[in-house]
Amino acid sequence: MLAGIVLAGGRSRRMGSDKAALDWEGEPMLARVVRVVAQRCDPVFVVAGETSAAFRGIDDIRNRAAPGIDSSKVHWVTDEQEGAGPLGGLVAGLAAAAAAGAELAFVCATDMPLIAPELIDELCLGLTGSTQAVIARDAQRDHPMAGVYRTDAGPVIAEVVAAGERRMLGAIDALNTHRVGVSEPDWLVNVNAPEDLHRLRASAS
């Protein structure tokens, strides 16, 4: 069983507005990412605290979402640790996935509008019996927020967070991690600032 975890609790400081609600090809970015992830994962957990912009705007996001999302598959997780950044969301998401009976979870961020189901397929091919995480890598860097994690790695990551770590790569270093060079680097593109969004829209047109 492969669950999906979409981390949507970021504050979008560089963007200046909630990235989850940004329009991408006619629907909110969060809705698009969830729709893609749900093609391979069931259930899908969207992780963001109740004070996050994504959670406060969820009704608008749902209303603008394109058809094709089975709402019974999608669950909101709001108990991420405050101040722990994406690692707090990862711990909360893995705990929810484990409670649902999933041994594995694909993890991504809400600001990755170009992801495709094939990204999940390629990451799953990198799993071995001893691997705790398989993350994507391109020519420049690792992408821990594009990875497949064993849900029983959650307590290990929680210990890292409790010790004060806030970097995703710090958690990766604590796990038996395999890195996979994926066939399409564009799947890994993040939209962090308005210029990123403009550039992606221009290249897609």
Summary of the structure (lengths in Angstrom):
residues: 205
radius of gyration: 15.6
end to end distance: 36.6
largest distance: 45.7
contacts: 700
relative contact order: 0.18
helix: 40%
strand: 21%
